[in-house]
Amino acid sequence: MNIQQVAEYLSLSVQTIYGLTSRLEVPTIKKGKRLYFKKAEIDEWLLKGRKKTKEEIIEQAHNYLIRNKRK
């Protein structure tokens, strides 16, 4: 994907995509002066920003307390 396609895919401006790439926040491939993006890597990057649900947080806390009980 090129930068225009990524901007459309993410519903962001091209300037925002350039900002993300300059801060190394989004995975890119640079060939010469052009930037390219793999759709699978963009999807994976999006999933890393996923917020846990309230139920997932409660379950994680419960599991932590079970594993780390004081004896």
N, C-alpha and C positions, 0 to 999 in steps of 0.2 A: 504494500500500500504506500502511496505517497502522502505527503503532508496534508494535501487537500482532502484526500479520502479519509485519513485518520480524523481530521477536524470534523468532517461530516459524520463519521461513524460515532464519535464521542459527543457530538453536538456542542463542540467548542470552537472558538475562533482559531484561525491559523496562528495568530500572534500568541495565543495561550499555549498551543502545541510547541511553538518555538521556545517559549519560556520554560516549559517542562523539560524539553530536550537540553536546553542550556544548563539547567540545574541537575541534569542526569537523573531525573525522576521517572522517565518513561524509557523503555528499551527501544533503541534505534540502531539502524545500520547506516553508516555514512560511506558513500562512494563518491569520491571527488567532493563537489560542493552540494551534492544532493543527499537528502535524508529519505530513508525507506523504513518501513515498519512491517513486521510480521503480524498478521491478524491474531494468531494464536498467542503470541507474546503480549499483545495489547489486552486480549481477554484475560490472560493470567494476571497481568498487572492490575486490571480492574478488580479481580477477585481478591487480591491481596488487601485491597482497601475495604473489604466487606466488614460491616459491623455485626457483632454477635447480637442475637436476640436476647431478651430478658431471660427467657427460659434456658438458653444455652449458658448464660453467665451463672445462673442459679445452679444448674447441673454441674458446671465446672467447679464452682465453689464447694458444692456438696462432695464431689469426688476428691477434691483437695483435702477437705477436712477428714474424710474417711482414711485416705492414705497417710496423713500426717498426724494421726491421733497420738497424744502423749500416753506413754505407758506408765 
